[in-house]
Amino acid sequence: METIGLIAAMPQESAALLRCLGSWKRIARGPFRGHRFDLSGHTCVLVTSGMGIQRASEAARNLLELNAPRFLISFGIAGAVEADLEIGDVVTADATCLLDQGVPGPRLPLTPWPVAARQAMIRALDRRGARLFSGTAVTTLGSQFVQYRAEDMPHPILEMETVGIAEVAAEQKIPLLSLRAISDGPCAPFPFNLSELMDKDANLHVSSMLKVVVHHPGIILQSRQLVRNTRIAADNAALALVAALEWLVSNPVL
């Protein structure tokens, strides 16, 4: 039975997908949280990596070594760079790059989603009033400031894992598809500066977050809104992913 590998960074992202499924089973995946479910005769293995490039790379290697999937999908939530994307919109990335001191680096190509799979996503998202775009996954080490972007980089989105997964997938010659839904952006900004709250291993320091809240109590209201927007984005990403997966397992084009 062929296997499809799925990687999400946060438990909220994985939980949204699991809510869409009829049944699933927890499995051991070394240091990572793992789940398995079957879809039209295909085994799908979901690994929750944790935030950051290093954890995402390790999760990808773990998944490839233990399961040898036919292809990988990186999914979850992301921040919009520009105001043309709304909360809950979904972006399929055609490429990814690392953000270094506000400047996107060289782009790594990702496997494009088949047109019919995208159409399945569009139909699913339309029921929730959300849209589908093609864009670029800009992987950041925490900074949310983009100083410059090329004119041929449509709909850039900020996240923290795709470059790490893409490098591993390229080494192993495994197709990697990417799908992210918008949880924050210029119209609903992320209330914290992540680069000031995280260490080099992408660990959040709760004490630093509390200090920010004490000095800026208005952040509490923004944080409540972020929780709501994150739920919307995670649900939309999961809905689009399930719609695309159902097409992909019935049409083995990758």
N, C-alpha and C positions, 0 to 999 in steps of 0.2 A: 504494500500500500504506500503510495507516494505521500511525502510529508511537505507541509508548507510551514515555514518559520515566521513567527510574528514577534516583534520587539516593541515594547512600550517602556517609557522611562518611569512613570509614576503609577502607584496603585489605582488612582482615580481613573487613569486612562484604561488600564486593564479591566477594572471593575465595570466600566461603561460597556466594553465589548462583551463581557461575561453576562451582563444583564440582557443582552440581545439574543443569547443562545438558549436553546432548550435544555441542554445538559453539558456538563464538563467535569473534568476530574483534576484535582491537584496532583502535581508530580514533583519529584525532586530534581532540581537542576543545579547541583552544587550550592554556591552561595546565593543563588537567585531564586525568586519565587516563580514557579512554573505551573502551567495549566495545559491540559490537552482536551481537544474536542474533535469530533468527526463531522465532516461536511461532505455529503454526496460521495462517500467512499474514499475521502481523503482525510488523513490525519493532520490536524493543525496543532502546532505546539507554540504556546504563548509564553514568552519570558519577560518578566518585569525587571529591567536592568538597574533602575536607580538613575539619578541625574548625572549628566556629565559624559564627556567623550570617553574617558578611561573605562567607566563602568559599561557603557554601551558597547565598546570594543570587546571587552571581556565576555559580555553576554552573547555577542554575535559568535565569538569563537566557541564558546560553550555549546551553543545551539548547533553550529555546523559540525562540531566534532561528535556530538551525541546523536544527532538526528539526520544529518546529511539531507537537508531539505532541498526541494527542487528550486525554490526561490524564497527570498526574504521580503518581508514588508515591515517597514518602520512607520509607526503611526502614533498619533497623540494630539497634543495641543501645541500652539505656537502663538507668538506675538506678531502682529502686522507692523510693518515699517511705515506704510503709507495709509492714508485715510480712505483709500478706495475699497478696502476690505472691511466687512462688518463682522461683529461678534457672531460666531456660528458658521461663517462661510468656511468652506473647505478648499485647501490648496494641495494639488498633487505636484510634487517637485520633479522637474526634469533634470535638475542638477543640484549640487550642494557645494558649499565652500566654507572656509573658516574665516571668521571675523577677527582681524588682528588690528588692535588700536583704532577701531572704528572703520577700517577699510577691508572689504571682502577680498579674500585671496583668490587664487586660481580655482576655477570650477571643475568639479568632478562630475561627469555625466552619470545619471541614474537611468534605470530601465523605464521607458515610457509606459504608461498604462494603455492598454488596448482601447480603441475608440468605443467599442461596445461596453466595456467595463465602466468607462467614464459615463456613458449614457445611463447605465444602471444606477450610478451614483447620483446623477442629476435628477432622475425620477424619484429616488428615495429622499433626497434633500429638499426637493420641491414641496413635499408634504409638510416640511417644517419651516418653509419660507427662507431657506438658505440656498446659497449659490456655490458653484464649483468653478475653480480657476486653476490654471497652470502657473507655476512659479518656481522660485529658487529657495531651497532650505539653507539659510545662513546660520551656521553653527557658531555659537558664541560661548566664551568661557565665563559668561556672566554679564558682560557689558551689554547694554541695550541701546547704545548710541552708534548709529551708522553715519559716518562722516561723508562717505562717498559711495555711490554705486554706479555701475555701468548702465548706459541707456538700454542695452539689450538684456537687462536683468528684470524681467517682468515680475510683479507681485512678490518681492522678497519677503520672507518670513523669518523670524528669529526663534531658534530652538537650541538645544544643547547636546544633541547626540548624533545627528545624521552623518557627519563627516567620519566619526569613529566607526560606525557600522559600514559605511561605504568603502572605507579602506580595507576592512577585513573581507567584505564581499568581493572586492576587486582582486584581492590576493587569491581567493579561492575560486574565482571565476563563477560566482553565483549571482544571478540577477537580483537586484535590489529595487523595490518600488517604495515610494514614500507618500504618505498622506497625513496632513495636519489640519486641524480646525482652529480658527482664530478665537483666542480667549481674551486678548487685550490688544491695544494699539493706540494710535494718536487720539481717538475719540473716547477711549476708556483705558487710560494708561496704567501700566503695572505700578502699584504704589510704592514698591521698594527698589532700591538700587542693588541688584543681586551681586554685582562685583564687590560691593562693600560688605556683604553679609556671608559670603562663601569663601572657603579656603581653596587651595590649589586642587584639592580632590573633589570639589563640588559638594562639600558638606556645608549645610546651612548652620549658622550659629544663632541659636534661639535667643541668647542673651543680647546679641547685637540687634535683633529684630525688636526685642522689648524696649531697648534704649530708643530706637527710632520712634516707636509708638508713644513712649512717654513724652518725647520732645515734640511730636507732631500728632496729637490725638485725632486729627481729622482723617488720618490714615485708616482708622478703624472702619469708618463708613466706606471708604474706598475698598478696603479688604473684603467687606461683606459683599460688595458688588462684584469683586473679582471671583469670589467663591461661586456666586450665581453664574457668572459668565463662563467660568471653568467647567461647570456642570453642563451648560448648554453646548460648549465646544466639544467636550469629551463625548457626549451623547451623539452629536452630529458626526464626529469622526468615526465612532463605532457603527452608526447606521450606514454611512457611506461605505465603510470597509466591508461590512457583511454583504451589502448589495454587490460590491465588486467581486468579493470572494465567491459568491454563488455563481457568478458568470465565469470566473477563472477556472473553477474546478470542473465546470461543464465543458469548457473550451480550453484544453491544455496547449496554449499558444506560446508559453514561456519555457 
